Amino acid sequence: MPKKIAIVISSMSLGVFGGSAVGWLAGRTIWFFVAELPNRNLPPEQFAIATVDQGFGVGLITFFLLIPIGIALGAGAGLWVGIRQVNEISEVIDDEC
């Protein structure tokens, strides 16, 4: 029984970390196309001034929307994979007995 619990918890934690990384990467990609790419020819001082509003908005969307969505989806996917693995292990053990 502890082995089954460990499988589900580890798969969920992998899903959570993977989902949060995907959420952050999506936010970083949006910021690149919205703020960085159009202003790439500006000097550093003007670049900071031009992208402060866009960066703040995308940062809020990333932190409060994209990363939590990624965490929730990753945890759900990890739970699904973990339960499938536990069921496969149970079937193998039942077949051997």
Buried (B, 14 or more C-beta within 10 A) or exposed (E): EEEBEEBBEEBBBBBBBBBBBBBBBBBBEBBEEBBBEEBEEEEEEEBEEBBEEBBEBBEEBBEEEBBBBBBBBBBBBBBEBBBEBBEEEEEEEEEEE
